[in-house]
Amino acid sequence: MAWYASMGSSASSCLPRVLLLPTVLFLLTAGELLLTLPAASALPPVIRVGAMFTAEQREGPTELAFKYAVYRINKDSTLLPNTTLVYDIQYVPRDDSFHASKKACEQINFGVQAVFGPSDPLLGSHIQSICDALDIPHLESRLDLEPEFKEFSINLHPSHEVLNRAFQDVMTFLNWTEVAIIYEEDLGLIKLQELVKSPPAEHMEFLIRQGTPVNYRELLKEIKHKEIFNIIVDTKPENMNHFLRGILQLQMNDFKYHYLFTTFDIETFDLEDFKYNFVNMTAFRLVDSEHYRVRRVLKDMEKFQPIGHNILNQSRVIQVEPALIYDSVHVFALGLQALERSTSLKVANLSCDSELPWPDGSSLFNYINSVEFRGITGPIQFKEGRRTNFKLDILKLKQHSLVKVGEWGPGNGVNITDRAAFYDPGTMNVTLLVTTNLETPYVMLKKATNLTGNSRYEGFCVDMLERIAAIMGFRYKIRVSPSRTYGIQDPDTGEWNGIVRELQDNKADLAIGSMTINYARENVIDFTKPFMNVGISILFKVPTNQQTRLFSFMNPLAIEIWLYVLAAYVLVSITMFIVARFSPYEWYNPHPCAQENDIVENQFSLSNSFWFTIGTLMQQGSDLNPKDSKIETYQKMWRFMENKKPSVFVQSYDEGVRRVLEGNYAFLMESSMLDYYVQRNCNLTQIGGLLDSKSYGIATPMGSPWRDKISLAILELQEKGVIQVLYNRWWKNTGNTCNREDSNKESKASALGVDNIGGVFVVLLCGLAFAVLIAILEFCWNAKKNAQIDRQSLCAEMAEELCFAMRCRGSRQRPALRRQCSRCVPGATYVPAGLEAPHINGNGVGDATTPCVTETGPTRSNDLRPRKSSIKTSFQSLAPPYNCTGSPAILS
C-alpha cells in the first residue's frame, strides 16, 4: 500500500480522469489495472553516489559543499520526494592513479550510480576511463585539458578552449601588444597555449616564464627590467600570497602595471595593500555573489552548522571548486528527476572485474546532459557533457574593492559596462575637461588660423598634458577659463573665484598652468605632485656698459667716500700724534746704558704718525658681518613699497618688465617667468637667488581619483627627464633667445684688463717717484749741513756721501767722529777693520797706527770730524765702544 502511495502521484498523470462512471465496479476495475501496470517511472528509494577527494581536501570546503548539497536535496520535498541520496567518500593521494582506481572500484562494488570528482587532472582522467567502461555517469568540476569528447563525463568547469577565447577578448579590449605569462604548474602552459599559438594581435610579443614561490622575485625583476607592464598570472591558490608579496617588494603595484589572473577566486585573496596604489588587477568570476539567488543560497549555507562557516572563507565568498561541486550534485538530482518522469532506473551490480556496462547508465547520462538550470555558478547547459552556456563576470580592482566592470559569454564576447575602470593607454573612452589660463609660455594660442579643439593651443603645459594623457590613457579637452584668473578667496565671504571655483563646482576635471600650490587652495581643492619648483627673484636691468677709464678701480667708492677716507686718514694721524705726546708710555730713553740720562724721546713724531696710519691702511683689512634678519628685511621692503609714490605695483608681468627696462626699477617676479624674459632680452638679468620657494601643480576637485594617478605620471616624466626637456624647449630653445657675448652668457665675471686696473700701477709709480724725490731732497739737505760741519764745499761733501752710498761691496759703517758725551766712557772709539784700520795686537792693545779719537781731537793728521747725521754714521752705534788703549770699554 505504501509503494502504491508512492507511485500514485506518478501514475495519475498517465491515466485519464473518468468522472462519468461513478460505479464502484469501475473503480475496482481501475484499481486492478493500476496494480497490474509496471513501475515505469519509479526510482529506487535509495541511490548511492560516490565522491573522491584528495587527501588535502579532507574536511575542506569542497567536501563540505558536497555533503551540504546532498543534505539540501534530501530535504527538498519537491526535487526527489521518494528517493534518498546516500554518499560514499574516499580520499586518495594526489598523483596516485593506482590507489585512486582501486578506490573507484570499491565504490562501484558498493553500488554507486554516479561518481563525483576528483579535481586532480591526472586522477580525474583515470576515474573517467573506469566510468566510461562501465557506463557510469562521472560528474567533474575540474579544468579538463584534453580536447577530445569523453562519454559519460559531465564537466561543469568551462573548457580551457573557451577560457582562452575569454582571455583573448579581454587582451584585445585592453590593446595589449607585449605580454608576460607566469605559470606555476606544467599544465599551466598547456592551459594557455592557445593564447601563444593564436594571439589576438598580429604583432603581440610574449615572455613566458615558469615560476615558483622561490623565484617569483627574480621573474618579476626581469619583467620590470624589460619594461613589460601586462602580465598574465597562473599560480596555485596557496602560493598567490607569495606572488603578491613579490609585487609589493619590487614596487610593481602602480598604475603602469596590469595583472590578469586566471583564477576564479580573486575575491578570496587579501588585496588591501593594492587598493590605493591604482594598480590594475583584472580577473574573471564564475560565481555572481551579487545575484539574489546566490546570496540566498550562501546565506542558508552559512547558517548550516557546524560546517556552514567552513564552506565559505573569511570574506563570505565561496570558492569556485566548492560552488561547482555543489551545482554538480544538483545537476545529478535534476537528471534523476527528469528520468523519473519518463522511465525507470534499475540498479545493477557492477564490478571492475567483469567490465559489464550498466544498462541504464546511458539513459541517466542523457538526462543529466539535457539539464538546464541556474546554479550558484550561473546558467548551466551542456553539450556532449561539456558546459556551453555560462557567464563570466569581469572584475577590476578599485580603491574600495573588487567591482564588476563587465561580462563575457561564449556567444557574446566582452561587454564592458564600466570603461572608466581601465586606465591603460588606448583602452578608455573617457574625456576630461581641462581648464586653464593663457599665459606665456605655459599655455598659448597658436598663430595659425582655422584650428579647432586642442590643436589651437601650444606651450609647456600643453605638451606635458599630452604626455600624461598618453601614460594614463584618457582623452582631454582644453578650455580657457572665462574668469582669466586662477582663484582668489574673498576675505569677507570666504568664497573663491576663478579656476578654483570651477573645480569646486565640478565644472572641470583638471586645471593646468602656473597654478601655485598653497595652503588656502589645498583646503578646497586637491593638487598633484609639483611638476615645477619656483620662487620669487629680482629682475633688474643690465647696467649700461661705460667707457673704460684708467682709474676704473676707484669706481667701487664714490668721490665723496674717497674724500672721507682722506680726511679720516689725516684725523687719525694727528690724533695718534697728540695722544702719544700725552701718554707716558710713548717716551723712552735713547741711551738705555746711561741711567742718569734725563733726555727722553718720542717716536710718534708728526711724520711718523702719518706713516704708521698709511701702513695700517695698506697692510691690514676689515670685514663686515652684520646680523641678518630676513623677516625684518622683507617687512621693511613691503612697507617701503606700500608707501612709495607713484605705486611700484604692476598688473602684469609685461608691465613690470617694461618698467625695469625704463631703469631705476627692480621687479619681484617668479623665477620661471623671470628666466623666460631674461632668456629673450639681453638687457635684463636676475639679481641674487630665490627669496622663497613654491611649486606648481595640476589641480583637481577634492577627492578626485585622478590626483594620485597623475602624480605618478608626473614622477615618471621627471625621472625620465621629459619635463626638463620640455622646459629647455619652451624657455631656451625657441629660436628667439638672447645671444649674450662671450662668457657673459653664462653669467661669469669677465677678466679685468689693463684698461680697468692700470691706474693702480700709475698710482704705484707716482708713489715711487715721490719717494725718490723726497730722498733726494733729504740727501741734499743733510749734505749741506755736513758740509758746514766739515768745513768743505757742498759739492765735495755730496760727492763723498754719494760715493759711499753707491759702494755695493763696501761696509755698512765707516769711521766718524762722535760728539762729546759726558755720560759715556771716555776713551777711544773703535774703528772696524773693514775701513783699513790698523790691526790690534794679541794683547788687545792697538799698535802705533791705531787711530784713537779723544775728546780734544784726533791723534793723527787725518781729522775725522763728528757728524750729527749722515749716511756714513747711521750705523756706528752697532760697534762696541773701545777705550784709547784698544781695550773694550766697560759700561757702567
Summary of the structure (lengths in Angstrom):
residues: 892
radius of gyration: 56.0
end to end distance: 167.5
largest distance: 201.8
contacts: 2502
relative contact order: 0.06
helix: 41%
strand: 16%
